[in-house]
C-alpha cells in the first residue's frame, strides 16, 4: 500500500521560492539553513552553543551536559545561548557520528563524550565515524570507582581473588561498555572469575550481590556510598581495589575519593612482588584515562579556530574555579573537578591516542575470554 500526498498550488509556489533561495545561497557560498559563525576572535555574541548529547534524556551524562552547559554559556565572551540536543542510539554512536559529519568548526557546536561513546571508538567499531584524536577538548571531568566482593564467597582480601578452586562470579552490563576497564583489570591481576552480562545497570548487580547471586561487583564513586556503604557496615562485603586515576604525567595514582584502597598497580605489586607491565597493563592505563580520569568532556571539531576554542576553554577554566559553582555541582560532578587549564588539550590528546597494540590486545581478550568477536 502506498500513500501519496497531493500538493496545493500554494505549497508548490512556496517550495519553488524556497528552492530559489537555496540556489541563491549556494551561489553566495552559504546555506539556507545555517552559516559558519564569526567566532574566530573568541566573541560569541548573538550565537548559541548547541551541545550534542548522544544519549537519551534523563541519564547521568544528560544531567551532566545540561548542568555544565547552562553554567558555561553565560561565562563565554559574548554570552551565547545554550541549546542541548539529544540524539540517542547505537551506544552513543549515532549522535557522535552526526556531530562529526555536520558540526561547523566555529565553536558553536560541542559534542559530549562519555564512556558509552568512547569505548566503541577505542575498539575501532566499524560503525564509528568520529575520532576524538581529531577533536579539541574544551573541558573534561572524571569519575572513579572501586571493586568489592562478597565475603560469603570466601573473599577477605586481594589474595582470595587468585588461584581459586572455584572462580568468582562477576556481574556485568556489557563487555564492550564501561565494564571493559574492569575486565582488563581482572586480566592484569589474574582474577579467577567468570562473567555474567546483561544486567540493566550496576544497581541490579549490587542487588544480585546482596542475594548471593554474584560475588564481584564494582561501583562508580557517586554510587559507592549509597550502594556499598550499607553492605560494608553490615560486614557482608569487603572493598578490594580502586581503579585509581591518571596524574598529569600519565601515572596511576590513588583516587582521593578512595584514599585507603590500593590502585590496580599497588594490588598487582602486593600479589606478585613487582610493578605491572606488558600489554594488559598498557591497555589498562589507556582505558583508565578515557573511561575514568577523563571520562566526560565537551569537544569541538579539530579545525575550530584557536580563538574560538580558547574562548570556550577559558570560560570553562573560570567556571572550574568558582566555589559557588563547585558547591552546587558537587553531586553532578561526583567529587571530581572540571579540568580546563591551559595544559588540558595536550594531556587529553596524549590519553586519547590509543595504540594499535592496545586495541589488538583488547579485541583478543574479548574474543578469547568472552567469545565476543568485533572487527
matplotlib code that plots the C-alpha trace (Angstrom):
import matplotlib.pyplot as plt

x = [0.0, 1.4, 0.4, 0.6, 0.1, -1.5, 0.2, -1.7, -0.7, 0.3, 2.6, 4.2, 4.8, 6.4, 8.6, 9.8, 10.6, 12.5, 14.4, 15.3, 16.6, 18.7, 20.2, 21.0, 22.6, 24.7, 26.0, 26.8, 28.7, 26.2, 23.3, 19.6, 19.8, 22.9, 26.2, 29.5, 29.6, 32.2, 33.8, 37.5, 38.1, 36.6, 33.4, 30.2, 27.8, 24.4, 25.4, 24.1, 26.1, 24.5, 25.6, 25.1, 24.3, 24.5, 22.4, 18.8, 17.4, 17.4, 20.6, 23.8, 25.5, 22.5, 22.3, 26.0, 25.8, 22.8, 24.2, 27.7, 26.4, 23.9, 26.6, 29.3, 27.4, 27.0, 30.7, 31.8, 32.7, 29.5, 27.1, 25.8, 22.7, 22.6, 20.7, 21.1, 20.2, 19.8, 20.4, 20.4, 21.1, 23.8, 25.6, 26.2, 27.5, 24.5, 24.7, 28.5, 28.6, 26.1, 28.3, 31.4, 29.5, 27.7, 29.1, 30.6, 34.2, 33.3, 32.9, 29.1, 28.6, 30.0, 30.0, 29.5, 31.7, 31.3, 32.5, 29.5, 30.6, 34.3, 34.7, 33.3, 35.9, 38.6, 37.5, 37.6, 34.0, 33.1, 30.0, 32.2, 32.8, 34.0, 37.6, 38.4, 42.0, 40.9, 38.8, 39.8, 38.7, 37.2, 36.7, 36.9, 35.6, 36.4, 34.9, 36.3, 35.3, 36.2, 35.8, 34.3, 33.4, 31.0, 32.7, 30.5, 32.2, 35.4, 36.9, 38.6, 41.4, 43.2, 44.9, 41.5, 40.9, 43.6, 44.5, 41.0, 39.4, 36.1, 36.0, 34.1, 31.1, 31.2, 28.0, 28.3, 26.2, 28.2, 31.8, 32.0, 31.0, 32.4, 32.8, 35.7, 38.1, 37.2, 37.7, 41.1, 41.9, 40.9, 43.3, 46.1, 45.6, 44.9, 41.5, 39.8, 36.3, 33.6, 31.4, 27.6, 26.5, 23.1, 22.3, 20.4, 22.7, 25.1, 22.2, 20.8, 24.3, 24.6, 21.2, 22.5, 25.5, 23.2, 21.2, 24.3, 23.9, 27.0, 30.4, 32.2, 31.0, 32.3, 30.5, 31.5, 32.2, 28.8, 27.1, 29.6, 28.3, 24.6, 25.1, 28.1, 28.2, 25.4, 27.0, 30.3, 28.6, 26.9, 30.1, 28.8, 31.3, 35.0, 36.4, 39.4, 40.9, 40.1, 40.7, 42.9, 43.4, 46.0, 48.1, 49.4, 52.4, 50.1, 51.0, 48.4, 47.9, 45.4, 41.9, 41.4, 37.8, 39.2, 42.3, 42.5, 42.1, 45.1, 45.2, 45.3, 49.1, 49.5, 47.3, 49.5, 52.6, 51.1, 50.2, 53.3, 56.0, 56.8, 55.2, 52.8, 53.9, 53.1, 50.2, 47.4, 48.9, 49.3, 45.7, 44.5, 46.2, 44.9, 41.3, 41.6, 42.3, 39.4, 36.8, 37.6, 40.1, 38.8, 35.5, 33.2, 34.0, 32.9, 34.7, 34.8, 35.9, 39.6, 39.5, 37.9, 40.0, 42.2, 40.4, 37.0, 38.2, 40.4, 37.4, 35.4, 38.2, 39.0, 35.3, 35.3, 38.5, 36.9, 33.9, 36.0, 37.5, 34.1, 33.4, 29.7, 29.5, 31.5, 29.3, 26.2, 27.8, 29.2, 26.6, 26.6, 30.4, 30.7, 33.6, 35.9, 36.7, 36.2, 39.5, 40.1, 43.5, 45.8, 47.5, 44.3, 44.5, 47.9, 47.2, 43.9, 45.5, 48.1, 45.4, 43.1, 45.6, 45.0, 47.9, 47.1, 48.7, 46.2, 43.3, 44.6, 45.0, 41.5, 39.9, 41.9, 40.8, 37.1, 37.4, 39.4, 38.0, 34.4, 33.7, 32.9, 34.1, 34.5, 36.1]
y = [0.0, 3.4, 6.7, 9.9, 13.4, 16.0, 19.4, 22.6, 25.3, 27.4, 24.8, 24.3, 28.0, 28.1, 25.2, 27.0, 30.1, 28.0, 26.2, 29.5, 30.8, 27.7, 28.0, 31.7, 30.8, 28.2, 30.7, 33.1, 30.3, 30.0, 27.8, 28.5, 26.6, 27.9, 29.6, 29.5, 31.9, 34.6, 33.5, 33.4, 36.3, 34.4, 36.6, 34.5, 37.5, 36.6, 32.9, 29.8, 26.9, 23.7, 20.8, 17.3, 14.7, 11.3, 9.6, 9.8, 12.5, 11.9, 9.8, 10.8, 12.1, 14.2, 15.7, 16.5, 18.1, 20.2, 21.4, 22.2, 23.7, 26.1, 27.3, 27.6, 29.6, 32.8, 32.9, 32.7, 36.0, 37.5, 35.5, 32.9, 31.0, 27.3, 24.6, 20.9, 18.3, 14.7, 12.2, 8.7, 5.4, 2.9, 3.3, 6.9, 6.3, 7.8, 11.3, 11.3, 10.4, 13.1, 15.6, 14.5, 14.8, 18.1, 20.3, 23.5, 24.2, 27.6, 26.6, 26.9, 23.2, 20.9, 17.1, 15.4, 12.4, 9.6, 6.1, 4.8, 6.6, 6.4, 2.6, 1.9, 4.3, 2.6, -0.7, 0.6, -0.4, -0.2, 1.9, 4.7, 7.6, 10.1, 10.4, 12.0, 12.3, 14.7, 16.9, 19.6, 19.2, 22.3, 20.8, 17.3, 15.7, 12.4, 9.8, 6.9, 3.5, 0.5, -3.2, -5.1, -8.8, -10.8, -12.3, -15.4, -16.3, -16.7, -13.3, -11.5, -9.8, -9.5, -12.9, -14.5, -13.3, -15.6, -19.3, -20.3, -23.7, -22.1, -18.9, -15.9, -14.6, -11.1, -9.3, -7.1, -5.0, -5.2, -6.3, -3.5, -0.7, 0.7, -2.9, -3.3, -1.4, -3.8, -6.8, -5.7, -5.0, -8.6, -9.8, -7.7, -9.1, -12.7, -12.8, -16.2, -15.1, -15.8, -13.0, -12.8, -9.9, -8.5, -6.7, -3.4, -1.4, -1.5, -1.1, -4.5, -6.0, -4.6, -6.3, -9.6, -9.4, -9.0, -12.0, -14.1, -14.5, -12.5, -12.4, -9.5, -6.0, -2.5, 0.8, 4.3, 6.9, 8.6, 5.2, 3.8, 5.2, 4.6, 1.2, -0.3, 1.7, -0.3, -3.6, -2.5, -1.6, -5.0, -6.7, -8.7, -7.4, -6.3, -3.5, -4.6, -2.2, 1.2, 1.9, 4.9, 8.0, 9.1, 12.1, 14.8, 12.6, 9.7, 7.6, 5.7, 7.2, 6.7, 8.2, 10.8, 9.6, 6.1, 7.1, 3.8, 1.4, 0.3, 1.0, -1.8, -1.2, -1.4, -4.5, -6.2, -5.4, -6.9, -10.1, -10.6, -8.5, -6.3, -3.5, -4.5, -4.3, -5.7, -5.5, -5.9, -3.1, -0.8, -1.4, -0.8, 2.6, 3.6, 2.6, 4.2, 7.6, 7.6, 5.8, 7.3, 10.1, 12.0, 10.2, 13.1, 16.1, 18.8, 18.8, 21.0, 20.0, 20.0, 22.6, 25.1, 28.3, 28.8, 32.0, 30.2, 27.1, 29.1, 31.4, 28.3, 26.7, 29.8, 30.2, 26.6, 27.1, 30.1, 28.0, 25.2, 27.7, 29.1, 28.0, 28.7, 26.5, 23.7, 23.7, 23.5, 20.9, 18.5, 15.8, 16.2, 16.2, 13.2, 14.5, 15.2, 18.7, 20.2, 20.3, 23.1, 24.5, 25.7, 22.2, 20.2, 20.0, 18.4, 16.0, 14.8, 14.4, 12.0, 10.0, 9.9, 8.3, 4.6, 2.5, -0.4, -2.8, -1.8, -2.2, -5.6, -6.8, -5.7, -7.3, -10.5, -10.5, -10.1, -12.8, -15.4, -14.9, -13.7, -15.1, -11.6, -11.0, -7.4, -6.3]
z = [0.0, -1.0, 0.4, -1.8, -0.8, -3.0, -3.2, -3.4, -5.8, -2.8, -1.4, -4.8, -5.0, -1.6, -2.5, -5.6, -3.6, -1.0, -3.7, -5.3, -2.0, -1.6, -5.1, -4.4, -1.1, -2.8, -5.3, -2.5, -0.7, 2.1, 3.2, 3.6, 7.0, 8.7, 8.2, 10.0, 12.9, 13.0, 16.3, 15.3, 17.7, 20.6, 20.7, 20.7, 20.8, 19.3, 19.0, 20.6, 22.0, 20.6, 22.7, 21.1, 23.8, 22.1, 24.8, 26.0, 28.2, 32.0, 32.4, 34.1, 31.0, 30.0, 33.5, 33.4, 30.0, 30.7, 34.1, 32.8, 29.6, 31.1, 33.6, 31.0, 28.3, 30.3, 31.0, 27.4, 25.8, 24.3, 26.5, 23.9, 24.4, 25.3, 23.4, 24.4, 21.7, 22.5, 19.7, 21.3, 19.6, 19.0, 22.3, 21.6, 18.1, 16.2, 17.7, 17.8, 14.1, 13.3, 15.1, 13.2, 9.9, 10.3, 13.1, 11.8, 13.0, 14.7, 18.3, 18.4, 18.3, 21.0, 21.5, 24.8, 25.4, 27.9, 28.3, 26.4, 23.3, 23.9, 24.2, 20.7, 19.4, 21.4, 19.9, 16.4, 15.8, 12.1, 12.8, 14.4, 12.1, 14.8, 16.1, 19.4, 18.3, 15.7, 18.1, 20.6, 24.2, 25.9, 29.3, 30.9, 34.0, 35.5, 37.8, 39.7, 41.1, 43.1, 43.2, 46.1, 46.8, 48.8, 51.9, 51.8, 48.5, 50.5, 49.9, 52.7, 50.7, 47.4, 47.6, 47.7, 44.1, 42.6, 42.5, 43.5, 43.4, 42.2, 40.1, 41.4, 39.5, 38.2, 37.3, 34.2, 31.9, 28.7, 28.0, 25.4, 27.7, 30.9, 32.2, 29.8, 32.1, 34.9, 32.7, 31.8, 35.5, 36.2, 33.5, 34.9, 38.4, 37.3, 39.0, 38.8, 37.7, 35.2, 34.0, 33.5, 31.3, 30.6, 33.8, 33.3, 35.4, 38.3, 40.7, 39.8, 40.1, 43.6, 44.5, 43.0, 45.3, 48.3, 47.1, 46.8, 43.0, 42.2, 44.0, 42.4, 41.5, 41.0, 41.6, 40.5, 43.1, 43.1, 43.7, 46.2, 49.4, 48.9, 47.2, 49.0, 52.2, 54.0, 52.9, 54.4, 57.6, 58.0, 57.1, 54.1, 51.6, 51.5, 49.4, 47.4, 44.9, 43.3, 39.7, 40.6, 38.5, 36.0, 37.2, 35.0, 34.0, 33.0, 36.1, 38.0, 41.5, 44.3, 43.9, 46.6, 46.9, 47.8, 49.8, 51.7, 48.8, 46.7, 43.0, 40.5, 40.2, 44.0, 44.2, 41.5, 43.4, 46.6, 44.8, 42.6, 44.2, 41.2, 39.2, 36.4, 32.8, 29.4, 27.0, 29.7, 31.8, 28.8, 27.9, 31.4, 31.7, 28.3, 29.3, 32.7, 31.1, 28.6, 30.8, 34.2, 34.6, 31.5, 31.1, 30.3, 28.2, 25.8, 22.4, 19.3, 15.8, 15.4, 12.7, 15.1, 15.3, 18.3, 19.2, 19.5, 21.2, 23.7, 24.5, 25.4, 27.4, 29.4, 30.3, 31.5, 33.4, 35.1, 35.9, 37.4, 39.9, 41.1, 44.6, 44.3, 41.2, 42.7, 45.8, 43.6, 41.3, 43.9, 43.3, 39.5, 39.2, 41.6, 43.6, 40.6, 39.4, 36.0, 34.2, 31.7, 32.4, 29.7, 29.5, 29.2, 25.4, 25.4, 28.3, 26.9, 23.5, 24.9, 26.6, 23.6, 21.3, 21.5, 20.1, 17.7, 20.2, 22.9, 20.5, 19.4, 23.0, 24.0, 20.9, 21.6, 25.3, 24.3, 21.6, 23.5, 27.1, 26.5, 23.0, 21.7, 18.1, 16.9, 13.7]

ax = plt.figure().add_subplot(projection="3d")
ax.plot(x, y, z, "-o")
ax.set_aspect("equal")
plt.show()
